[in-house]
């Protein structure tokens, strides 16, 4: 095990054991809120702690794939094929160079998927059907789905496949509107398509403690959403912004940076919430 893997493993508390993966949609109807950054780095932190993790890049922009160092010209087939149901999902996995972390990348043909699959039978369950295939599901403890901004067919597929939703929220005033819309969408999906879908929490991103507006947004969000907001916040950190251009998560680009340490802490809190969530379901 690498030094970073060992340190992350020590920093992240052991989580619950599942026979089937926990599927986490990382979503927000607003773009530019740190959604992809959170998906990449939370998945990486859990993988380095020993969890078997898959990241599905369901955003046609493919930023999660790029951020993990998988260039467009080497992606082959990816999430479009996952939606199409062929070839088998295990053949779509790409190596990220990170122990325990697999990727199904976004490819250019995903751009028209919303329209192309709109007339398909069971169109909202294409991802759920693919990753629920027994021999595939047993490969992972956690599956993270990086969703595109907005709520189209791709994001809907992620929410129907997911057991919980994480909502990254940039600490700016207008970002609050996206969270309210997202909460309504989650409620609609829960009532009509996926009764098991739960709110995993709101992750405050790009927090600048020197900025009064940022602090005011943090206070407002915590005051309104209360326990739904995770305690760990992700700071505005230049090293986080630099990491994708090097094809690395911040945990590998600069493990000692405040941004990397924040994501290690977030992974620990995520797993503690997971244990509590599983306990509630068991009761």
N, C-alpha and C positions, 0 to 999 in steps of 0.2 A: 504494500500500500504506500502511495506517495505521502510526503510530509503534509501536503495540503489535505489529502484525503483523511489522514489520521487526525489532523487538527480539527477538520470539519466534523468528523465522527465524534470527537470528544465534545464538541460544542453543541451538537444537536442531540437532543434526547431521543431515546429509542421510541419508535412509534408502534402502532398496532399491527398485528399480522393479519393479512387478508388472503383468502384463497383466490379471490378475483380482484383485479386492480381497482383502486379508487380512481375515478375519472374526474378530473378537475378542469372546468372550462375557465380560462382566464379571459375575461370579457369586459368591454365597456363600449357603449354606443358612440362615445366620443373618441377620436383619435388623438395621438400625441400625449397620452397620459402615463406612459411607462408600462404599458401592457406587455409588449414583447420582451422588454428588459426583465420584467418580473417573471414571465414564463421561463425564460432562459435560465436566469440565475437561481430561482427557487428550485427548478428541476435539477440544476447542477448541484446545488447544495445538498439536496436529498440523495442524489446519486453518489456524491462523495462521502456521504454518511453511511453508505452501504445499501440503500434502497435500490431496487431495480426500477428504473424510470424510463418512460417513453415520452418524447415531446412530439406532438403532431402539429405541424405548421399548416394551419387552415386559412391563413391570410394570403391572398394572391400576391401581395407585395413580397412575400418570402423573406422578411427580415429576420425571423427566428432562424431560418436555415443559414442565412449569411452570417448571423451573429455567432453561429456554432462552427463557422469555417467551412461550410459546404457550399461551394460555388455553384452557380446555375448550370455550368457546362458539365458538371459531374453528378448531377442529382438523379439522372435517369427518370424513372417513373416515380410518382409520389402520391400526394393526397388526392389528386384527380382520380387516379386508379383506385384508391381506397373507396372513393364514392361510387365508382363504376362497378366495384365488386370483383375486379379481375386485374392483375393476377392475385393469388392468395396474399393476405396482408403481411405475412412474415417475410415475403420476398421484397417488400417495399422498404425494409429497415436499412438505414444508412449508419455507418460508423461515425461517431463524433470525435473519436480519439479520447473520450472521457469515460473512465471505467463506470459501468452500470448505466450509462445514458445512451439510449438509442433515439433515432430521429426518423420520422417520415416527412420528407421535405415538401415544400410547396414548389410546384412547377408552373411554367407559363400557361399551360392549358387549363389551369384552375381559374383563370380570369373570367371565363364565360360560364363557369359551372352553375351559378345561380339560375341563369336562363336555361341552360342545357338540361339540367335535371328537374326543372320546375314541373314537367309533366310526368315524371316517373312515379310509379306506384310506391307508396311508402317513402316518399322523397325526404321526409324529415327524419327518417331512421337509417339512412344509408351508413353513417359513421357508426352508430350504435350496433347495427348488424355486423359490420366488419370487425370491430374490435371486441365484440362479444363472442366471436368464434372461439370455442373452448381451447384449442391448442395454442391460439394466439394470446388469449387473455391470461393464460397461466405463466406467460413470460415476464410479467411486470407486476410490481406492487402499486405503482402509480402511473397514470397516463395524464399528462397535461396537454390541453388543446389551446393553442394560441389562436384566438378568434380575430377575424377582421373587424374594423370599426363598423358600427351600424348593426342592424338586425335584418339580415337577408337569410337565404336558405342555408348558407354555410354556418353562420352563427347559430341558427335554429338547430341544425344537426348537432352542433357541439353541446347545446343545452339539453337536447333530448338524450344524448349519450352520457351526460355527466351525472355524477352523484352530488356535486357541489359546484358553486361558482365563486371565484375570487374576482373582485372588482378593484383594479388599481385606480386610484384617484389622484390626479395631479392637484397640488394645493393652490389652485386658482379658482376664483369665484365662479366662472362659467362652467367649470368642470362639475359643479354640483348638479347642474341640470341633467348631465349625462347619467349620473348615478340614480336620480329619481326615475328617469326613463327606464334604466336597466332594471330597477327593482320592480317596476310594473310589468316588464317583459318576463322576468323570472316568475312572477306570480301567475301570469297567463299560461306560461309553459307548464308550470306545476299543476295547474287546474285542468289543463286540456290534454297534455301529452306525456308528462313525466312527473307523476306524483312523488317520486323519490328525490326530486331535485331539492337541494338545500342551499341556503345562503352560507357560503364558507367564510365570508368576511370582506371588508373593505381595507385595502392596503394603501396607506397614504404615501405618495411618491413625490420626488422632487421637492422635499421639504427644506426650506431655507429659514433657519432659526433666526437669522439676522433681519428677515423681512417681516414687517408687521402684518401685511396682508396674508402671507403664508401662515403665520401663527393664528390669525383670526379665522381662516378657513379650517385649520385643524380643530380649533375650539368649537366652531359651528358644527362640523361633521361629527365630532365626538358627542356634542350635546344632543344632536338629533338622532343619530343612529346608535349611540351608546355602545352596548357590548358587541355589536356587529362590526365595529372598527377594531382592527388588530392594534395591539399596543406598539409593536415595532413599526417604526417609520423609516422610509428610505430617503436619505439626504440628497440634495442636489450636489452632485459630485462629478468633477470633470473626468475622473478616471472611468466612471460608468459610461460616460458619453464616448470616450476613446475606445473602449474595449471592442465594440462591434467591428470597427474598421480593421482590427487585427484578427477578426474571426474567433474571438475568445470571450467566454463569460468573464465578468469582472473577478470572479473567484480564482480564475487562472491567470488573468492579466495582471492583477495587483491584489493579492490576497489580503495584504495588510491595510488596504485602503478603507476608509470609513464606509464606502458603498458595499464592498465585499463583506465586511463584518456585519453590516445591517442585514444582508441577505442570509448570512449564517444564522443570525438571531431570528429572522423571519421564519426560516425553516424549522427551528426549534419550536417557535410558537405555533406554527402550522400543525406540527405533529401533536403538540399538547391539545390543541383544539380538536384534532382528529380523534384522539382518545376519548375526549368528552362527547363528541358527536356520536361515535360508535356506541358509547355507553347509553346515550339517550335513546338511540334506535333499539338497542337491546331491551330496554325497559318498556 
